[in-house]
Structures are given as structure tokens and as C-alpha cells.
Amino acid sequence: MGRHAAEHQPGAVAVRDGTGRDVLGLLLRGTGQILVTLGVVVLLFAVYEVWVTNIFAEQKQAKVHRVLEQQWKQGTDLLSLPPEQLQTHAGDGIANLYIPRLGPDYSYSIVEGSTVPTDAELTKGPAHYARTQLPGEAGNFALAGHRVGKGEPFLNLDKLKPGDPVIVETASTWFVYCVLGVPDATPCDPTVAGGSLRAADPNGVTGQEVVQPTKSSVVWPVPDVEGPTDPLTTSYLTMTTCTPKFSATQRLIVHAVLDPAYPQGIAKQRSSSGYSAATPPEIAKLYTLVEGKNAPKRTAA
Amino acid sequence: MYGWIWRHLPGPLVMRIVEVLILVAAVSALLLFVIFPWAAPHLPIDNVTVPGGNQ
């Protein structure tokens, strides 16, 4: 309305002045609106990153988990395939991951990844670095996982303490890894005194490290140890994620070693109908050890 | 910009409010489901891997 009134004002000078102010005002208003709009878009992006991506990722993870349970029931185990065939299954579930420290409900199906797990694989769940070893094998079973958003399996990876159990369930076996930092050859027990994430095992591997994103040595068969590693004797598990949260400037690395109490893992009970899906008492005990809580709530098939 | 849009929306006030809500929802959906999923992998915010080859 204001502009129409100005246009109808008599007198050339008044009209010219009014137009000049109008243009300036329009420019300022337009710039302000664009800036405010950009701010709102950035806020929306933050909501997307920390919340919306989780919804999509949880759906994908649930599907991976469903397919994996089904395969196990049918007696299919992708991990028993030769390496070159396993690689064609990038993005498919291969094992389940449980970390008692992160809660009795903490459970993710691990997907097979590429040499460097891709975004598509990581959105489904923690992904296995294709060229690293498999669960229970001597060498390094290395996983990458998102920190914030996209399912955020490794959101609280920094909360792990020395001696904390990290449990990997395959079709036939439960493997228990212990976060490094308690005196060597001690079974998983975060209550052992004198533990430190900075303490090195005989190979010089520590429980936790924060490294540059280019440091590939953390997923080597013996983490950070170069040179002849054959024959491999120690079974490590390595988890990588970004740090600090919301940033990709560095990588948070957690190393664990196969529990010396179960060097072959804990074999699942086998019957004519296949492997038992029940949680063995040894695993339940680990949960009690960490938080005094009961075994993971696993949904009965 | 917003003034221009508001002036060009047809219908009475109630209709215009509804139209505005639809526009906001449409733009949000476009951002959340098309633009952000495309843009996010290009931003250096959630890289969690290290180069993964064996030595």
C-alpha cells in the first residue's frame, strides 16, 4: 500500500527521493531475509544431521539385522565364504556387536565394508574394513562407525574403559574382546585396578588413541606395528570413528584384544535345528561385571 | 522476497496461511530428503574412517 501511495505523490522530486529510498530499503530487506533464510537452513541441516539421518539409518540397520538373523537360522554364514566372495557382500550383515558399557540394549549388526567403508555401508551400521581380519582371527578385526547421526553406533566410544568387554557374535561363536589397558593376560575386567587406556600391551598397542585421519596403521594386523607380522599371534579388534563430535579433524581409535579366557571364543550350542540363539552364561556374566546388569535383551526370533 | 510471495498468494487470509504452511513444508522436505542427503557426503563433517589397506 505504501508504495502505491508514493507513486501517486505529485512532484518529480518527491517521487525520485521516494524511489531511491525504496530501492535501498528493498536491498536491505532482501539481504536481511536471505541471511535469516540461510540461518534457518543451517539450523535445519543440524536437525537433519543429528536426528533425521538416525531415522533412516535405524531402518536400514533393522533390515540388516533381520536378514542376518534369517541367514543364521537357515545355516548361511557369510563369514565362512572365501575372502573374494565375502567382498561381493559389502553392505550385508556379518556379525552382531554388543558393548555392555554402552548399555544392556546396545546391539548393532556389523556390515561387511569396502577396503575403506563407504558412506552407504556406514549408514547401515558399523562396517568392517574389508582387508582386515575376521572375528576371532589372529590379526585385527577393524570396524568403522558413525559418531553423530546416521545411526551413531560409536557415539559414546570414548566412554569405554580399560578391560571393558566388546562382544562380537557370529553365526557359530561369541567372541569376547577386552579394551586394552589392563595388565596383560587379564580377562575382561574393568574393575582391575591400575588400568589405563594409555598403557601399552607387549606389542605397544594402547586401549585408546586419537590420531590424524590419514593414519592407516591403526587397522594394521598388529595396530601401529610395521614389519613382518607373520605369523600373527594376537587377535585384536579396532574401532574407528571421528572426534571430536560433529567434526572430522581427527579419529578416535579404540583397540581391544581377544579375551585370553576364551581364546577360541564361546561356541554356540548346536542342535539339529542349528545354532542356539541364547545368550551363554559367560556373556551374561560380563554384563553383570560392567554394570551389575543382566544379559542383553535380545529379541527372541 | 517474502513480501512479494505473500502478495502473490491467492485467496483470503486463511487460505494464504494454509498456502504458506504448504510452501514451508515443501521447501523443508526438499531440503531434508533431497538436498541435504546429496550435500552431506561432500561436507567434511562425518568421516569416520582411516585409509584401510593392510600394510
Interface residues (C-beta under 8 A of the other chain):
Chain A: R29 G30 Q33 I34 V41 L44 F45 Y48 E49 V52 T53 G113 S114 T115 V116 P117 D119 L122 Y129 A130 R131 T132 A142 A144 G145 H146 R147 V148 G149 K150 F154 V211 P213 T214 K215 S216 S217 V218 V219 W220 P221 E226 T229 T240 T241 C242 F246 S247 A248 R251 I253
Chain B: M1 Y2 G3 S28 L31 L32 F36 A40 P41 P44 I45 D46 N47 V48 T49 V50 P51 G52 G53 N54 Q55
